[in-house]
Amino acid sequence: MKYCLYFFLLSFVLGSCNNSAIMLKTEKKFKYTDINKLKDQTEYKIGVNDIIELSVATNNGAEIFSKSIATITGEQLNPFIIPVEFDGTIKIPIIGRINVIGLTQRELELLLEQKYAQHYIEPYITAKITNKFIVYFSGDGGLAKKVKIESPKTTLLEIIAQNDGIGVQGKSDKIKLIRGDKKNPDIFLIDLSNMNNVQLSDIVIQAGDIIVVEARNDYAANFFQRTSTYFVVLNLVFAIYLISTR
């Protein structure tokens, strides 16, 4: 009986060292995507499931009476609220279906002005991309937030600042950025622990990104946090053992 208790206690202590609440962990020798791939991405690019709000006017915008309402040949048609579909296309009046995946807001406006120039005099297009979200893990165990991207040039540092920074258990030198198709994503490792890498804080965030601040594996904190209930059971077993040996 005594050896069984020792074995139970040893197994439990060893099993309590890892925090099972931590998500999206990587192995020590995990091969991350080359960080240089991020340096060329300086502006938000349109992705699947984005919502695009378009305003269209003729005569170089002379007919626009507000930011959200415009008229074309006297008929009120704006704004258009258009979703980016699963194949990366949008469907808009007169033009039909076009592919917009990977375009910036400015590139979309220029493309549509060229398309509408075939039908109207000096078309003026304004585009606003909405419904942009990311997921942010602050480093405090498994805590995560769904965060809306407000600006087309929202940076990594801004996301961290807007969400109360890095958690007390988080590692500023191990921030993972997961981007792209979740079946085969790019996974970047970013170190913001010193000024030498300050340029990496300026990375522009894209819709669908997952930012994971790796949590410290605080063995002492994890142990005492997770063992309180088990110690009650262990004390009960030990009491029964003492009674049974008298």
Order of alpha helices (4+ residues) and beta strands (2+ residues): alpha-beta-beta-beta-beta-beta-beta-alpha-beta-beta-beta-alpha-beta-beta-beta-alpha
